[in-house]
Amino acid sequence: MDQEKRVWINGLQAEEARLSTRAKQIVVADSGHMIPFERPDSVVSAIHEVWAASRQK
C-alpha cells in the first residue's frame, strides 16, 4: 500500500500539477480524504494563497 500511495502522490498527482504553470501540489500528510474536517487550517491556508495571488495581478 505504501508504494501505491507514493506513486499516487509523487507520480500521478505531481504529474497532473505540472500540466499548469500556476499549479501547486500541497500534500497534507496527517489527513485522509476528509481534509476539510481533519485539517481545515490547510484548506483555509490554500484558499488564502489563491486569493492573495489573484490580488497581485
C-alpha positions as CSV (number, residue, x, y, z in Angstrom):
1,M,0.0,0.0,0.0
2,D,2.8,2.4,0.7
3,Q,4.2,2.0,-2.8
4,E,0.7,2.7,-4.3
5,K,0.4,5.8,-2.1
6,R,3.9,7.1,-3.2
7,V,3.0,6.5,-6.9
8,W,-0.3,8.3,-6.4
9,I,1.1,11.3,-4.6
10,N,4.6,11.6,-6.0
11,G,3.8,10.4,-9.5
12,L,0.3,10.8,-10.8
13,Q,-0.8,13.8,-8.7
14,A,2.6,15.6,-9.2
15,E,2.3,14.9,-13.0
16,E,-1.2,16.4,-13.0
17,A,0.0,19.5,-11.2
18,R,2.7,20.1,-13.8
19,L,0.0,20.4,-16.5
20,S,-0.5,24.1,-15.4
21,T,2.2,26.7,-15.0
22,R,0.3,28.0,-12.0
23,A,-0.5,24.7,-10.3
24,K,0.9,23.7,-6.9
25,Q,0.6,20.3,-5.2
26,I,0.0,20.5,-1.5
27,V,0.4,17.2,0.5
28,V,-1.3,17.3,3.9
29,A,0.5,14.3,5.4
30,D,-1.6,13.8,8.5
31,S,-5.0,13.7,6.8
32,G,-7.0,11.4,4.5
33,H,-9.9,12.1,2.2
34,M,-11.7,14.4,4.7
35,I,-9.2,17.2,4.7
36,P,-11.8,19.9,5.3
37,F,-12.8,18.1,8.6
38,E,-9.4,16.8,9.6
39,R,-7.2,19.8,8.7
40,P,-9.4,22.8,8.0
41,D,-6.4,25.1,8.6
42,S,-4.8,23.6,5.5
43,V,-7.8,24.4,3.4
44,V,-8.0,27.9,4.7
45,S,-4.3,28.4,4.0
46,A,-4.7,27.2,0.4
47,I,-7.7,29.4,-0.2
48,H,-5.8,32.4,1.2
49,E,-2.8,31.7,-1.0
50,V,-5.0,31.6,-4.2
51,W,-6.8,34.8,-3.1
52,A,-3.5,36.6,-2.4
53,A,-2.1,35.5,-5.7
54,S,-5.2,36.8,-7.5
55,R,-4.9,40.2,-5.9
56,Q,-1.3,40.7,-7.2
57,K,-2.4,40.8,-10.8
